[in-house]
């Protein structure tokens, strides 16, 4: 069957994102500090692909010596969100390869296994810390909204 088009070509190629959105490749303070622990892979939202919801993907490659991660304060959204952390050992896919600490509605959870977390609209979540990293961790977030937005709940949100 030779009826195919390559990558982003063809009638539906615009539905495919294969490069990081320019907003994440610039020299903003957030992007610069984010590079200390993460290597962004791909990002999609309704601006890039009309009708899409927002998704972010990152390899966590370092455990920085500061905690929690800057720009990762407790917040809420007016949409549901999935937050995931996946280990990178194909022989032991449930071993996270590190320790992630994440706040969920005021509780701090330490994750050592590959995890997907459902955050319903209005649920407080974060701060986030990378406590240990033995292998890269694939992090993703999926927001059921065409654009990402948040409301800080701590001191910065008052």
C-alpha positions in Angstrom: 0.0 0.0 0.0 1.8 3.1 -1.2 -1.0 5.6 -0.4 0.9 7.8 2.2 2.3 11.2 2.7 5.4 12.0 4.7 5.3 13.7 8.1 3.4 17.0 8.0 2.5 16.9 4.3 -0.9 16.2 2.8 -4.4 17.4 3.7 -4.0 16.5 7.4 -0.4 17.2 8.0 -1.3 20.3 9.9 -2.7 18.1 12.7 0.9 16.9 13.4 3.4 18.8 15.5 7.0 17.7 15.1 9.0 20.7 16.5 8.9 22.6 19.7 6.7 25.7 19.6 8.8 28.9 19.4 7.5 30.2 22.7 9.5 27.4 24.4 12.8 27.9 22.5 13.4 31.6 23.4 15.5 33.2 26.1 12.8 34.0 28.6 13.7 33.6 32.4 11.3 30.6 32.6 12.9 28.9 29.6 16.4 29.5 30.9 15.8 28.1 34.4 13.7 25.2 33.0 16.8 24.0 31.1 18.5 23.2 34.5 16.3 20.1 34.9 14.2 19.6 31.7 14.6 19.3 28.0 11.3 20.2 26.3 10.2 17.9 23.5 6.9 19.0 22.0 4.0 21.3 22.9 0.5 21.6 21.3 -2.4 23.9 21.9 -5.3 25.4 20.1 -3.2 28.2 18.6 -0.9 25.7 16.8 -3.6 23.3 15.8 -7.1 24.7 15.8 -9.5 22.7 17.9 -6.7 20.9 19.9 -6.4 20.9 23.6 -3.1 21.8 25.3 -0.3 19.2 25.9 3.3 19.6 27.0 6.1 17.0 26.9 9.5 17.2 28.6 12.4 14.9 29.4 13.5 15.5 33.0 17.3 15.1 32.8 18.7 16.6 36.0 17.7 16.8 39.7 18.5 20.4 40.5 19.7 21.2 44.0 16.8 23.6 44.7 13.3 22.6 45.8 10.6 23.1 44.8 11.1 23.9 41.1 10.8 27.6 40.3 7.6 28.5 38.5 5.9 25.4 39.9 3.9 26.9 42.8 0.6 25.5 44.0 -2.2 26.6 41.6 -5.6 25.6 40.2 -7.2 25.5 36.7 -10.7 25.9 35.5 -10.2 22.8 33.4 -9.3 19.1 34.0 -5.7 18.2 33.7 -3.6 15.0 33.5 0.0 15.1 34.8 2.3 12.2 34.0 5.8 10.9 34.9 7.1 7.9 33.0 10.3 6.0 33.7 12.7 5.4 30.7 13.8 1.8 31.4 12.0 -0.5 28.9 12.9 -3.6 31.0 11.2 -2.1 34.1 8.6 0.3 32.8 7.1 1.0 36.2 10.3 2.0 37.9 10.3 5.8 37.6 14.1 6.0 37.8 14.0 8.7 40.4 11.8 10.4 43.0 9.3 13.1 42.2 7.5 15.0 44.9 4.2 16.6 44.0 1.5 18.4 46.0 -2.1 17.3 45.4 -4.7 19.4 47.3 -2.2 20.1 50.1 -0.8 16.5 50.4 2.8 15.9 49.3 3.2 12.6 47.4 6.5 11.0 46.6 6.4 9.1 43.4 8.9 6.2 42.6 6.7 4.5 40.0 5.5 5.6 36.6 2.4 7.6 37.3 -0.5 9.5 35.7 -2.4 11.9 37.9 -5.9 13.2 37.3 -6.4 16.8 38.5 -10.1 17.8 38.2 -10.9 21.4 37.5 -10.4 23.4 40.8 -8.1 20.9 42.5 -5.0 22.6 44.0 -1.8 21.0 42.9 2.0 21.4 43.1 4.6 22.4 44.3 6.8 20.0 42.3 10.3 18.8 43.1 12.7 16.4 41.5 14.3 14.8 44.6 16.4 12.1 42.8 17.1 11.2 39.2 18.9 8.0 38.1 17.5 8.0 34.5 15.6 10.5 32.4 11.9 10.8 33.3 9.3 11.6 30.6 7.0 14.3 32.0 3.8 15.3 30.3 0.7 17.4 31.0 -2.6 17.4 29.2 -5.0 20.3 29.8 -8.5 19.9 28.6 -8.5 23.4 27.3 -7.2 25.0 24.0 -4.8 27.2 26.1 -2.9 26.8 29.3 -3.8 29.1 32.2 -3.6 28.9 36.0 -4.5 30.8 39.2 -1.9 30.7 41.9 -3.3 29.7 45.3 -0.5 30.6 47.7 1.1 34.0 48.5 1.6 34.7 44.8 -2.2 34.2 44.1 -3.5 36.7 46.7 
